[in-house]
Amino acid sequence: MTAITHVYNYTVRIPHYKDPQHDVSWRNHVEINHSSEIALARITKWHRDSGQPAFETQGFMVRKAENEDAYFAVQSDRLKSDGHALVTFKVFTDETVPEVNPKEIIEHLIEDYRGRLDRG
């Protein structure tokens, strides 16, 4: 059995404010951390409150949370170095910003994640 050697937790918060001085975009609100505790807390929460399937993209099943305006996904991948990566995605949406596309955001995060795996 191989241990989890890489943990990636992505969080995106949709900005609900307008700022004429700066570009306001979810791309400016992507957080990445490598905390195993956060990954385990998310998995535990999502196991208890699994939400509703929203869409599938690039092998990731994305669910819509029932108790908050959020989309989430979790997956593990075997690495060439005989390790394993665990990734979690959480996208907080905001009803006041209807033009946000959660699928577009998740696809962007998947590309970033796969790029990080390729770089080792």
C-alpha positions in Angstrom: 0.0 0.0 0.0 1.3 3.4 -0.9 0.8 6.5 1.2 -0.7 9.7 0.0 2.4 11.8 -0.8 0.8 14.9 -2.3 -2.3 16.8 -1.1 -3.8 19.7 -3.0 -6.8 21.6 -1.7 -8.3 24.2 -4.0 -10.7 26.8 -2.8 -12.3 29.5 -5.0 -14.5 32.3 -3.6 -16.6 34.1 -6.1 -16.2 37.9 -5.4 -19.5 39.6 -5.1 -18.3 43.1 -5.1 -17.5 45.5 -8.0 -14.3 47.5 -8.0 -13.7 49.8 -11.0 -10.0 50.2 -10.0 -9.2 46.4 -10.2 -10.2 43.4 -12.3 -12.7 41.5 -10.1 -12.6 37.8 -11.1 -12.7 34.4 -9.5 -9.2 33.9 -11.0 -7.9 36.3 -8.4 -9.5 34.3 -5.6 -8.0 30.8 -6.1 -6.4 29.5 -2.9 -4.2 26.3 -2.9 -2.9 24.6 0.2 -1.4 21.2 1.0 -3.0 20.5 4.4 -4.0 16.9 5.0 -6.2 18.1 7.9 -8.3 20.3 5.5 -8.6 17.4 3.0 -9.7 15.0 5.7 -12.2 17.5 7.1 -13.7 18.1 3.6 -13.9 14.4 2.9 -15.6 13.7 6.3 -18.1 16.6 5.7 -18.8 15.5 2.1 -19.3 11.9 3.2 -21.9 13.1 5.7 -23.5 15.7 3.3 -22.8 14.4 -0.1 -24.9 17.0 -2.0 -26.4 16.5 -5.4 -24.5 15.5 -8.5 -24.2 18.7 -10.7 -21.9 17.6 -13.6 -19.0 15.4 -14.5 -15.9 16.7 -16.3 -12.6 15.2 -17.1 -13.2 12.2 -14.8 -14.3 14.4 -11.8 -17.8 14.1 -10.4 -18.8 17.5 -9.1 -21.5 17.9 -6.6 -23.6 20.9 -5.5 -23.7 21.3 -1.7 -27.2 21.2 -0.1 -26.5 23.6 2.8 -24.3 26.2 1.2 -23.7 27.8 -2.2 -20.8 25.7 -3.2 -19.6 23.0 -5.6 -17.1 20.4 -4.6 -15.1 17.4 -5.9 -12.5 15.0 -4.5 -10.2 12.5 -6.3 -7.0 10.6 -5.8 -4.4 9.8 -8.5 -1.6 7.3 -8.6 1.7 8.9 -9.4 4.6 7.5 -11.5 6.8 7.7 -8.5 4.7 5.1 -6.8 3.0 7.8 -4.6 -0.6 9.0 -4.5 -2.0 12.5 -4.8 -5.3 13.6 -3.1 -7.0 16.7 -4.5 -10.1 18.5 -3.2 -11.9 21.3 -5.0 -14.4 23.7 -3.4 -16.0 26.5 -5.3 -18.1 29.0 -3.3 -20.6 30.7 -5.5 -22.7 33.8 -4.9 -26.3 34.3 -6.1 -25.5 38.0 -6.8 -23.0 36.9 -9.5 -25.1 34.8 -11.8 -22.7 34.8 -14.8 -20.2 32.5 -12.9 -19.8 29.1 -14.5 -18.8 26.4 -11.9 -17.8 24.0 -14.6 -15.4 26.5 -16.2 -13.8 27.1 -12.8 -13.5 23.4 -12.0 -12.0 22.7 -15.5 -9.4 25.5 -14.8 -8.5 23.9 -11.5 -8.2 20.5 -13.0 -5.7 21.8 -15.6 -3.7 23.5 -12.8 -3.7 20.3 -10.7 -2.6 18.1 -13.6 0.1 20.6 -14.4 1.4 20.4 -10.9 1.4 16.6 -11.0 3.4 16.7 -14.3 6.0 18.9 -12.7 6.3 16.5 -9.9 
